[in-house]
Amino acid sequence: MTFDLLLKKYFTGVVLAFVALAAYFQAAGATQLLGAALSAPASSAVPGRAAALVASTPRSRPTADAIIARNPFDSVTGPLNGVPVDVPVPAKSAIDNSDPLSAPICDSPAAFIITESSNPIWSVAALQGPGEPRPKMHRVGDDVGGKKVEFIGFNPRENTPSVWLSNGGTLCQAMLFRTQPVQPATAPTPVAAPMLAPPPPAGGPNPVPADIASKIQKISDTEFNIDRSVVDKILENQAELMKSARIVPETKDGKVLGIRLFGIRPDTLLGTLGLQNGDRLEAINGFNMGSPEKALEAYARLRTATALDVNVNRRGAPVAIAFHIK
């Protein structure tokens, strides 16, 4: 009997034998796995290589250290986990500036022109120290006759522009002019003669003296002839002649356009020279008034100049004024 005939004859028995063998191996494997799980420790159930990998990989909770270190939400404060830095405390100034408005008047230098600005670099003053033949322009930090310029501004208590200077540990101020003390009111005394008009208050606009006005010849609204002696008198008496003018640097978009002139009346010195209230002084002899260095250079050459070409902006329109010095 061949194999094929035997297989066909006993096919059902062969299949049942294979099924019984598979069931046996499956039951044996399950029994072995269950016994290993109940008898061995939990760590030994993992194969050696896998157990080593699990042991070498620590599991930690996520942190916000990266965000704290970068602090992307605040560019000013910076990292929040940075090491604190000890900020040095500046040494206390040796100068007593607790009440600068009451600082005494300096014996020297003398102030002739003071221009104050919100920006210290634009605050300048014409000061004449002891032994100097004429005033010189100074800014904060300059030395004048052994004193250091600390601040240039306005003293509201004395109602005058002022320059504060220091010498050692003392502070004093050079005032452009001081307000006269107010006299107590008294009952009027009847007089037969008419009373004279009271003098103008201190700090008010002063008309140009006749000896100076007579030597300024007006050719047109934008052209003048000036005697050389007038220039010398102006430089010698700047504080009195410029008493009515207030000079303020004018800026736009962070750039200085020129110097705005206020407090000018027709009978004052600048009014006699053809300038008007509100004019913006932009250049003198080509020197840009928007630069402090150029403004100082133009002032330094004023005494020896034979002509002055002044460019101003008047109500938005450019105006050129020519002065012939003879």
TORKOL-4160 file (C-alpha; in steps of 0.2 Angstrom, whole numbers, padded with zeros to 4 digits, m for minus):
326
<pt num="1" X="0000" Y="0000" Z="0000"/>
<pt num="2" X="0008" Y="0016" Z="m0005"/>
<pt num="3" X="0010" Y="0032" Z="0006"/>
<pt num="4" X="m0003" Y="0042" Z="m0003"/>
<pt num="5" X="m0016" Y="0028" Z="0000"/>
<pt num="6" X="m0011" Y="0028" Z="0019"/>
<pt num="7" X="m0012" Y="0047" Z="0020"/>
<pt num="8" X="m0029" Y="0047" Z="0013"/>
<pt num="9" X="m0035" Y="0033" Z="0024"/>
<pt num="10" X="m0029" Y="0040" Z="0040"/>
<pt num="11" X="m0030" Y="0058" Z="0036"/>
<pt num="12" X="m0041" Y="0063" Z="0050"/>
<pt num="13" X="m0030" Y="0054" Z="0063"/>
<pt num="14" X="m0015" Y="0063" Z="0056"/>
<pt num="15" X="m0023" Y="0080" Z="0057"/>
<pt num="16" X="m0029" Y="0077" Z="0075"/>
<pt num="17" X="m0011" Y="0071" Z="0080"/>
<pt num="18" X="m0004" Y="0088" Z="0074"/>
<pt num="19" X="m0017" Y="0098" Z="0083"/>
<pt num="20" X="m0013" Y="0088" Z="0099"/>
<pt num="21" X="0005" Y="0091" Z="0097"/>
<pt num="22" X="0003" Y="0110" Z="0094"/>
<pt num="23" X="m0008" Y="0111" Z="0109"/>
<pt num="24" X="0005" Y="0103" Z="0120"/>
<pt num="25" X="0019" Y="0115" Z="0115"/>
<pt num="26" X="0007" Y="0130" Z="0117"/>
<pt num="27" X="0002" Y="0124" Z="0135"/>
<pt num="28" X="0021" Y="0120" Z="0139"/>
<pt num="29" X="0026" Y="0138" Z="0134"/>
<pt num="30" X="0013" Y="0147" Z="0143"/>
<pt num="31" X="0016" Y="0136" Z="0159"/>
<pt num="32" X="0035" Y="0141" Z="0158"/>
<pt num="33" X="0032" Y="0159" Z="0156"/>
<pt num="34" X="0019" Y="0160" Z="0170"/>
<pt num="35" X="0032" Y="0151" Z="0181"/>
<pt num="36" X="0046" Y="0162" Z="0177"/>
<pt num="37" X="0035" Y="0178" Z="0180"/>
<pt num="38" X="0030" Y="0171" Z="0197"/>
<pt num="39" X="0047" Y="0165" Z="0203"/>
<pt num="40" X="0060" Y="0178" Z="0196"/>
<pt num="41" X="0062" Y="0196" Z="0202"/>
<pt num="42" X="0054" Y="0210" Z="0191"/>
<pt num="43" X="0071" Y="0216" Z="0184"/>
<pt num="44" X="0076" Y="0199" Z="0179"/>
<pt num="45" X="0061" Y="0197" Z="0167"/>
<pt num="46" X="0069" Y="0210" Z="0155"/>
<pt num="47" X="0083" Y="0203" Z="0145"/>
<pt num="48" X="0100" Y="0209" Z="0150"/>
<pt num="49" X="0103" Y="0221" Z="0135"/>
<pt num="50" X="0086" Y="0229" Z="0137"/>
<pt num="51" X="0088" Y="0230" Z="0156"/>
<pt num="52" X="0104" Y="0240" Z="0153"/>
<pt num="53" X="0096" Y="0252" Z="0141"/>
<pt num="54" X="0082" Y="0255" Z="0153"/>
<pt num="55" X="0093" Y="0258" Z="0168"/>
<pt num="56" X="0105" Y="0270" Z="0158"/>
<pt num="57" X="0090" Y="0281" Z="0152"/>
<pt num="58" X="0084" Y="0292" Z="0167"/>
<pt num="59" X="0066" Y="0298" Z="0166"/>
<pt num="60" X="0065" Y="0316" Z="0172"/>
<pt num="61" X="0051" Y="0329" Z="0171"/>
<pt num="62" X="0052" Y="0342" Z="0158"/>
<pt num="63" X="0057" Y="0360" Z="0164"/>
<pt num="64" X="0056" Y="0378" Z="0158"/>
<pt num="65" X="0075" Y="0381" Z="0160"/>
<pt num="66" X="0077" Y="0385" Z="0141"/>
<pt num="67" X="0063" Y="0398" Z="0142"/>
<pt num="68" X="0070" Y="0405" Z="0158"/>
<pt num="69" X="0088" Y="0406" Z="0151"/>
<pt num="70" X="0082" Y="0415" Z="0135"/>
<pt num="71" X="0068" Y="0425" Z="0142"/>
<pt num="72" X="0061" Y="0429" Z="0125"/>
<pt num="73" X="0046" Y="0439" Z="0132"/>
<pt num="74" X="0057" Y="0453" Z="0140"/>
<pt num="75" X="0072" Y="0459" Z="0131"/>
<pt num="76" X="0076" Y="0472" Z="0144"/>
<pt num="77" X="0077" Y="0461" Z="0159"/>
<pt num="78" X="0087" Y="0447" Z="0151"/>
<pt num="79" X="0089" Y="0429" Z="0157"/>
<pt num="80" X="0080" Y="0426" Z="0173"/>
<pt num="81" X="0092" Y="0413" Z="0179"/>
<pt num="82" X="0107" Y="0424" Z="0178"/>
<pt num="83" X="0120" Y="0427" Z="0192"/>
<pt num="84" X="0116" Y="0443" Z="0201"/>
<pt num="85" X="0128" Y="0457" Z="0198"/>
<pt num="86" X="0133" Y="0469" Z="0211"/>
<pt num="87" X="0130" Y="0486" Z="0204"/>
<pt num="88" X="0143" Y="0498" Z="0211"/>
<pt num="89" X="0136" Y="0512" Z="0221"/>
<pt num="90" X="0143" Y="0529" Z="0214"/>
<pt num="91" X="0153" Y="0539" Z="0226"/>
<pt num="92" X="0144" Y="0553" Z="0234"/>
<pt num="93" X="0149" Y="0570" Z="0227"/>
<pt num="94" X="0160" Y="0580" Z="0238"/>
<pt num="95" X="0151" Y="0596" Z="0232"/>
<pt num="96" X="0136" Y="0601" Z="0243"/>
<pt num="97" X="0122" Y="0603" Z="0230"/>
<pt num="98" X="0107" Y="0601" Z="0242"/>
<pt num="99" X="0101" Y="0619" Z="0238"/>
<pt num="100" X="0110" Y="0625" Z="0222"/>
<pt num="101" X="0098" Y="0639" Z="0219"/>
<pt num="102" X="0105" Y="0647" Z="0235"/>
<pt num="103" X="0123" Y="0645" Z="0230"/>
<pt num="104" X="0133" Y="0661" Z="0233"/>
<pt num="105" X="0138" Y="0672" Z="0219"/>
<pt num="106" X="0155" Y="0668" Z="0212"/>
<pt num="107" X="0169" Y="0682" Z="0213"/>
<pt num="108" X="0174" Y="0676" Z="0196"/>
<pt num="109" X="0171" Y="0673" Z="0181"/>
<pt num="110" X="0158" Y="0685" Z="0175"/>
<pt num="111" X="0144" Y="0679" Z="0164"/>
<pt num="112" X="0140" Y="0689" Z="0148"/>
<pt num="113" X="0129" Y="0677" Z="0138"/>
<pt num="114" X="0120" Y="0661" Z="0144"/>
<pt num="115" X="0110" Y="0650" Z="0133"/>
<pt num="116" X="0102" Y="0635" Z="0142"/>
<pt num="117" X="0095" Y="0620" Z="0134"/>
<pt num="118" X="0087" Y="0603" Z="0139"/>
<pt num="119" X="0102" Y="0595" Z="0131"/>
<pt num="120" X="0118" Y="0599" Z="0141"/>
<pt num="121" X="0128" Y="0599" Z="0126"/>
<pt num="122" X="0119" Y="0614" Z="0119"/>
<pt num="123" X="0120" Y="0624" Z="0135"/>
<pt num="124" X="0134" Y="0637" Z="0132"/>
<pt num="125" X="0139" Y="0653" Z="0141"/>
<pt num="126" X="0151" Y="0667" Z="0138"/>
<pt num="127" X="0162" Y="0668" Z="0153"/>
<pt num="128" X="0177" Y="0680" Z="0156"/>
<pt num="129" X="0189" Y="0673" Z="0169"/>
<pt num="130" X="0201" Y="0684" Z="0179"/>
<pt num="131" X="0215" Y="0690" Z="0168"/>
<pt num="132" X="0206" Y="0686" Z="0152"/>
<pt num="133" X="0205" Y="0700" Z="0139"/>
<pt num="134" X="0187" Y="0695" Z="0133"/>
<pt num="135" X="0174" Y="0682" Z="0136"/>
<pt num="136" X="0175" Y="0665" Z="0129"/>
<pt num="137" X="0162" Y="0652" Z="0126"/>
<pt num="138" X="0161" Y="0638" Z="0138"/>
<pt num="139" X="0151" Y="0622" Z="0141"/>
<pt num="140" X="0148" Y="0610" Z="0155"/>
<pt num="141" X="0165" Y="0602" Z="0161"/>
<pt num="142" X="0176" Y="0617" Z="0155"/>
<pt num="143" X="0188" Y="0625" Z="0167"/>
<pt num="144" X="0187" Y="0644" Z="0170"/>
<pt num="145" X="0199" Y="0652" Z="0181"/>
<pt num="146" X="0202" Y="0637" Z="0192"/>
<pt num="147" X="0183" Y="0633" Z="0193"/>
<pt num="148" X="0174" Y="0619" Z="0184"/>
<pt num="149" X="0157" Y="0622" Z="0175"/>
<pt num="150" X="0145" Y="0611" Z="0183"/>
<pt num="151" X="0128" Y="0616" Z="0176"/>
<pt num="152" X="0121" Y="0630" Z="0164"/>
<pt num="153" X="0103" Y="0634" Z="0166"/>
<pt num="154" X="0090" Y="0645" Z="0174"/>
<pt num="155" X="0088" Y="0650" Z="0192"/>
<pt num="156" X="0070" Y="0653" Z="0195"/>
<pt num="157" X="0073" Y="0660" Z="0213"/>
<pt num="158" X="0083" Y="0674" Z="0206"/>
<pt num="159" X="0074" Y="0675" Z="0189"/>
<pt num="160" X="0090" Y="0674" Z="0179"/>
<pt num="161" X="0100" Y="0662" Z="0168"/>
<pt num="162" X="0115" Y="0656" Z="0178"/>
<pt num="163" X="0131" Y="0646" Z="0178"/>
<pt num="164" X="0135" Y="0635" Z="0192"/>
<pt num="165" X="0154" Y="0632" Z="0195"/>
<pt num="166" X="0163" Y="0622" Z="0208"/>
<pt num="167" X="0180" Y="0624" Z="0216"/>
<pt num="168" X="0185" Y="0610" Z="0228"/>
<pt num="169" X="0170" Y="0606" Z="0238"/>
<pt num="170" X="0161" Y="0623" Z="0236"/>
<pt num="171" X="0148" Y="0628" Z="0224"/>
<pt num="172" X="0144" Y="0645" Z="0217"/>
<pt num="173" X="0135" Y="0653" Z="0203"/>
<pt num="174" X="0138" Y="0667" Z="0190"/>
<pt num="175" X="0122" Y="0675" Z="0186"/>
<pt num="176" X="0118" Y="0685" Z="0170"/>
<pt num="177" X="0108" Y="0697" Z="0180"/>
<pt num="178" X="0099" Y="0697" Z="0196"/>
<pt num="179" X="0081" Y="0703" Z="0200"/>
<pt num="180" X="0081" Y="0719" Z="0211"/>
<pt num="181" X="0073" Y="0717" Z="0228"/>
<pt num="182" X="0055" Y="0723" Z="0229"/>
<pt num="183" X="0054" Y="0739" Z="0240"/>
<pt num="184" X="0039" Y="0739" Z="0252"/>
<pt num="185" X="0025" Y="0750" Z="0246"/>
<pt num="186" X="0024" Y="0767" Z="0254"/>
<pt num="187" X="0010" Y="0780" Z="0254"/>
<pt num="188" X="0012" Y="0792" Z="0240"/>
<pt num="189" X="0019" Y="0809" Z="0244"/>
<pt num="190" X="0009" Y="0823" Z="0236"/>
<pt num="191" X="0021" Y="0834" Z="0225"/>
<pt num="192" X="0018" Y="0849" Z="0215"/>
<pt num="193" X="0029" Y="0843" Z="0200"/>
<pt num="194" X="0023" Y="0829" Z="0189"/>
<pt num="195" X="0030" Y="0812" Z="0194"/>
<pt num="196" X="0042" Y="0803" Z="0182"/>
<pt num="197" X="0038" Y="0786" Z="0175"/>
<pt num="198" X="0046" Y="0772" Z="0185"/>
<pt num="199" X="0061" Y="0763" Z="0177"/>
<pt num="200" X="0058" Y="0747" Z="0168"/>
<pt num="201" X="0058" Y="0732" Z="0179"/>
<pt num="202" X="0075" Y="0722" Z="0180"/>
<pt num="203" X="0076" Y="0709" Z="0167"/>
<pt num="204" X="0064" Y="0718" Z="0155"/>
<pt num="205" X="0069" Y="0723" Z="0137"/>
<pt num="206" X="0081" Y="0737" Z="0136"/>
<pt num="207" X="0081" Y="0749" Z="0122"/>
<pt num="208" X="0097" Y="0751" Z="0112"/>
<pt num="209" X="0108" Y="0765" Z="0118"/>
<pt num="210" X="0108" Y="0781" Z="0107"/>
<pt num="211" X="0127" Y="0781" Z="0104"/>
<pt num="212" X="0125" Y="0763" Z="0097"/>
<pt num="213" X="0109" Y="0766" Z="0087"/>
<pt num="214" X="0117" Y="0781" Z="0079"/>
<pt num="215" X="0131" Y="0771" Z="0072"/>
<pt num="216" X="0120" Y="0758" Z="0064"/>
<pt num="217" X="0114" Y="0763" Z="0047"/>
<pt num="218" X="0099" Y="0754" Z="0039"/>
<pt num="219" X="0101" Y="0753" Z="0020"/>
<pt num="220" X="0086" Y="0741" Z="0018"/>
<pt num="221" X="0077" Y="0729" Z="0029"/>
<pt num="222" X="0090" Y="0716" Z="0025"/>
<pt num="223" X="0106" Y="0727" Z="0023"/>
<pt num="224" X="0115" Y="0737" Z="0036"/>
<pt num="225" X="0131" Y="0747" Z="0039"/>
<pt num="226" X="0139" Y="0746" Z="0056"/>
<pt num="227" X="0153" Y="0756" Z="0063"/>
<pt num="228" X="0168" Y="0745" Z="0070"/>
<pt num="229" X="0166" Y="0753" Z="0087"/>
<pt num="230" X="0148" Y="0746" Z="0089"/>
<pt num="231" X="0154" Y="0729" Z="0088"/>
<pt num="232" X="0167" Y="0732" Z="0102"/>
<pt num="233" X="0154" Y="0740" Z="0113"/>
<pt num="234" X="0142" Y="0725" Z="0110"/>
<pt num="235" X="0155" Y="0712" Z="0115"/>
<pt num="236" X="0160" Y="0722" Z="0130"/>
<pt num="237" X="0142" Y="0725" Z="0136"/>
<pt num="238" X="0133" Y="0709" Z="0130"/>
<pt num="239" X="0124" Y="0705" Z="0146"/>
<pt num="240" X="0115" Y="0722" Z="0146"/>
<pt num="241" X="0112" Y="0723" Z="0128"/>
<pt num="242" X="0106" Y="0705" Z="0126"/>
<pt num="243" X="0095" Y="0706" Z="0141"/>
<pt num="244" X="0079" Y="0705" Z="0132"/>
<pt num="245" X="0083" Y="0690" Z="0121"/>
<pt num="246" X="0080" Y="0672" Z="0125"/>
<pt num="247" X="0089" Y="0660" Z="0114"/>
<pt num="248" X="0083" Y="0642" Z="0112"/>
<pt num="249" X="0090" Y="0628" Z="0101"/>
<pt num="250" X="0076" Y="0621" Z="0090"/>
<pt num="251" X="0077" Y="0603" Z="0085"/>
<pt num="252" X="0067" Y="0592" Z="0074"/>
<pt num="253" X="0068" Y="0573" Z="0073"/>
<pt num="254" X="0084" Y="0574" Z="0084"/>
<pt num="255" X="0093" Y="0586" Z="0073"/>
<pt num="256" X="0096" Y="0604" Z="0078"/>
<pt num="257" X="0090" Y="0616" Z="0064"/>
<pt num="258" X="0096" Y="0632" Z="0072"/>
<pt num="259" X="0093" Y="0644" Z="0086"/>
<pt num="260" X="0076" Y="0652" Z="0089"/>
<pt num="261" X="0076" Y="0670" Z="0095"/>
<pt num="262" X="0062" Y="0676" Z="0107"/>
<pt num="263" X="0059" Y="0693" Z="0117"/>
<pt num="264" X="0065" Y="0704" Z="0102"/>
<pt num="265" X="0057" Y="0721" Z="0101"/>
<pt num="266" X="0060" Y="0734" Z="0087"/>
<pt num="267" X="0069" Y="0746" Z="0099"/>
<pt num="268" X="0081" Y="0733" Z="0106"/>
<pt num="269" X="0098" Y="0729" Z="0099"/>
<pt num="270" X="0093" Y="0714" Z="0089"/>
<pt num="271" X="0078" Y="0723" Z="0083"/>
<pt num="272" X="0088" Y="0737" Z="0077"/>
<pt num="273" X="0099" Y="0725" Z="0068"/>
<pt num="274" X="0084" Y="0719" Z="0057"/>
<pt num="275" X="0080" Y="0703" Z="0067"/>
<pt num="276" X="0062" Y="0700" Z="0072"/>
<pt num="277" X="0054" Y="0690" Z="0087"/>
<pt num="278" X="0053" Y="0672" Z="0083"/>
<pt num="279" X="0067" Y="0672" Z="0069"/>
<pt num="280" X="0077" Y="0655" Z="0068"/>
<pt num="281" X="0095" Y="0659" Z="0067"/>
<pt num="282" X="0103" Y="0646" Z="0055"/>
<pt num="283" X="0120" Y="0652" Z="0049"/>
<pt num="284" X="0132" Y="0666" Z="0051"/>
<pt num="285" X="0146" Y="0668" Z="0038"/>
<pt num="286" X="0142" Y="0650" Z="0032"/>
<pt num="287" X="0145" Y="0643" Z="0050"/>
<pt num="288" X="0130" Y="0632" Z="0054"/>
<pt num="289" X="0122" Y="0637" Z="0070"/>
<pt num="290" X="0115" Y="0619" Z="0072"/>
<pt num="291" X="0133" Y="0614" Z="0078"/>
<pt num="292" X="0139" Y="0620" Z="0094"/>
<pt num="293" X="0157" Y="0620" Z="0088"/>
<pt num="294" X="0153" Y="0630" Z="0072"/>
<pt num="295" X="0143" Y="0643" Z="0083"/>
<pt num="296" X="0158" Y="0645" Z="0095"/>
<pt num="297" X="0169" Y="0648" Z="0080"/>
<pt num="298" X="0158" Y="0661" Z="0072"/>
<pt num="299" X="0157" Y="0670" Z="0089"/>
<pt num="300" X="0176" Y="0670" Z="0090"/>
<pt num="301" X="0178" Y="0678" Z="0073"/>
<pt num="302" X="0165" Y="0691" Z="0076"/>
<pt num="303" X="0178" Y="0704" Z="0083"/>
<pt num="304" X="0189" Y="0704" Z="0067"/>
<pt num="305" X="0175" Y="0701" Z="0054"/>
<pt num="306" X="0173" Y="0715" Z="0041"/>
<pt num="307" X="0156" Y="0708" Z="0035"/>
<pt num="308" X="0142" Y="0697" Z="0042"/>
<pt num="309" X="0130" Y="0687" Z="0031"/>
<pt num="310" X="0116" Y="0681" Z="0043"/>
<pt num="311" X="0104" Y="0668" Z="0037"/>
<pt num="312" X="0087" Y="0666" Z="0047"/>
<pt num="313" X="0071" Y="0657" Z="0044"/>
<pt num="314" X="0056" Y="0670" Z="0047"/>
<pt num="315" X="0039" Y="0662" Z="0047"/>
<pt num="316" X="0045" Y="0647" Z="0037"/>
<pt num="317" X="0054" Y="0658" Z="0023"/>
<pt num="318" X="0073" Y="0660" Z="0022"/>
<pt num="319" X="0079" Y="0678" Z="0024"/>
<pt num="320" X="0097" Y="0684" Z="0022"/>
<pt num="321" X="0103" Y="0699" Z="0031"/>
<pt num="322" X="0120" Y="0707" Z="0027"/>
<pt num="323" X="0130" Y="0718" Z="0039"/>
<pt num="324" X="0145" Y="0729" Z="0032"/>
<pt num="325" X="0157" Y="0733" Z="0046"/>
<pt num="326" X="0167" Y="0748" Z="0043"/>
